[in-house]
Structure formats: C-alpha cells, structure tokens
C-alpha cells in the first residue's frame, strides 16, 4: 500500500517527462521548432506547476515567491530545450532547478532581512474533518516541521513522486543519505501517528517479543 | 534483517515499499513478509503513516495553491516573446514581439495586482493597528451592523490609499474598511482603516460577514467585546475560521 500511495502521487517516467528529441539542424532552428518547444513547456507547466509549487511551499518559500520561481523554472526549461540539451528525466530537472532557485532566493532574503522566509499558512481542517483526525494532522505537522530541513525536502519530494535517485540529484546528496533520511523521518512520523495508541517502537517490541 | 533478530528492519520495509531494493533483496523481504505477521503489521503501520503524511501534505499545501490561469498566461506570453527570436520573416516578425510584449504587460499587471491584493489581505500593523473608542455594550447593540454602516469620508479614503502607496486604485477594487468595525467600537481613523481588496478569496465581503457574526456574539454575551476587538484586529482571517468553523470563506 505504501507503494500504491506514492505511485498515486507520483508521475511515472513516460513520454511527457522524456520528450522526443527535436532535430538540431540549422533549418530546424526556426519558428515552428520554437513553437513546438513552447507547447512542450506549457504542457509540462500544466503537469508540474502544482507539485513544484507544493514543494516550494514545503520548503518555506512564500506563495508569491513560489509563483515567481515556478515561472523562472519553466523559462529556464524553455532555454534548456531550445539549446537542444537533454530531454531525459525532465521531472527531476524541474525540481532541481526549482530547489536551487529557492535556495538562492532564501540566501538573498537572509542577507536583506537577516531572517529566513517563512511559509505563512497553517493547515486548517474543514468542519467535516473529525476531531481525532485534526489532532493527528496537527501532530504530523508539528513533527514534520521539527525534522531537519533536508529530511523535510526528501519527504516532500517523495510525496511528489520522485524516486530516491532523483531526490538525491535534486538535493545534491548521496542515495544512502536519502534512504537514511526516509527511514529517520518515517520513524518519527510513525511515532507521532501512533501517539495515543502507544508508540510504534513499543508496539514493535511487543510484536517481536512474541 | 537485524543482527540476532529474524525480523526485517525499518529500512528494509521502507525501501521495499518504495521499490528501491535490489531484486534479490526485495525477493527475500517479500518472502519474509509472507510468513511473518509482526513484520506485516509494522509494514501496515508504516503504510498508514505514509498515507496520513501524503494526505496532510496535499491538504495543507494544496489549499495554498493560487489558481493557475494567470501564471499560465504569463508564462505563455514570456515564451512567445522568447520564441519570437526564431519567428518567421516578414510582417509577422514585427507583429509577434509586439503581441508578446502586450501579453507580458497585461499578465504583469495582473500578477502585480494579484500580489498587491494578497499583500492587503491584512492591514500593515504599523499603519493600521486598529483603534477603538470608549463604548458600552448597550450602545453598540442598539443598532444592527447594516444600520450602523456609514461611508468613509473621501478625504480619509484618499489618505488611506496614500498610506498604502496605492495611486492607481480602481474605485470598485477596494473597500476602505474599518479594521475594527464601528459596531465593535472601532473609530474613523487612519489607524483603523485600510484598503481591503474585493478580488481576493479573503475579501471585504467575507470580513463583513465576520463583523456581523462578532457583533451578534458580543450582543448575545457569548464573546466579550475586548476579545472580539482583539481578534478582529490581530487576525481577522483566523477569527473568521474560528467563528464560522471553516478553513475557507463560506
């Protein structure tokens, strides 16, 4: 079921992520080629704007800045494709560029204001949500925000459908670091999720002892 | 598996679930899970945690996503401007950049307006902290909110726009609104007025609903006046969510 849930949220490697190569001859570099690239970029925008935006928000980028970063990413993608560069794994490319732009923007904001940008909104459950569920979500939110930033990034990217190798590429870390991060983060979330029913560790010890 | 422990590690379970194990190791993990109930239970717990996390991630962050139409139009316009360098010759060569420039300009105006509107969801505390007068509950509750409504003088409206650096405001785009409504003891003062946009989700009409609700609650004794004043002045959106039991405007 873990796999099913992540797969539901994920974008599998398909033709939209790995676009067919365009001819690079002199005559091919014309209006129609640019127009085709433009269509590709808009199609990728339609597909990845929301996942990238959510990732940036999780990275504590405010919504107006996130909107600007998304624009920058897809303009950069247009340049990337127009220069005939690799069309392999564009999903990973989009998140990597978005992540780097967010880092740059944060550094600039820190220099200017001496305070990091902070995402503004808290999750506010609807009236239909059960009280116990609300409490659970608040616990998850608190645990998520207490995680080291790299762990938050790994979880967010995984929830947006990236594989471990892609996450490692986006964050510039090793595959082992991603695996460690996932293990650590899920263990903490699991403990929080089980809070009230007895911790996961306790339940595991019980099961294993039998 | 753990040393001296026949059971699978968390890492094994997570990597197997994410399809990140080498095929041979994955087969061993699957075989173990088929026979081991405790490990299956732990796997189910992890699955449940991930499901909760994904639901939270999407619910929390998805609710903050602005509509895509404007940004999409802006992107298309900018792409067209860049593509124009490779546009066909002739009169189209001149037309395409002009059209693209116009599109960028209009999309830019849209983004700027949206951004400014979002900036004005709540007033600047330094300019509009809220200001009240000494008043009794019986006086406040003598008239309804709509009966008590009155127009802000033009000179004061002008001053409010100046304070917020708005020089090109369309008359119908904003309501120069009281942060603390007069029906809750607010006064006609630059410190209690700000240009509240109509175009945002959390707009002037939504705040009007909150003002009516708080007025009714104060008059029925369910909320004391000081609390109502403080809540509407410090976080009117939070107060709306609290008193209407909703995350979004009704």
Interface residues (C-beta under 8 A of the other chain):
Chain A: X1 X2 X3 X5 X6 X9 X29 X30 X31 X33 X34 X35 X37 X38 X41 X42 X45 X46 X49 X50 X53 X54 X57 X58 X63 X64 X67 X70 X71 X74 X75 X78 X79 X82 X119 X121 X122 X123 X124 X125 X126 X127 X136 X137 X140 X141 X144 X155 X156 X158 X159 X163 X164 X179 X182 X183 X186 X187 X189 X190 X193 X194 X200 X203 X204 X207 X208 X210
Chain B: X5 X7 X10 X11 X14 X15 X17 X18 X19 X20 X37 X38 X41 X42 X43 X44 X45 X46 X47 X48 X49 X50 X51 X52 X53 X54 X55 X56 X57 X58 X59 X60 X61 X62 X63 X64 X65 X66 X68 X71 X72 X74 X75 X76 X78 X79 X80 X82 X83 X85 X86 X87 X88 X111 X115 X118 X241 X245 X246 X247 X248
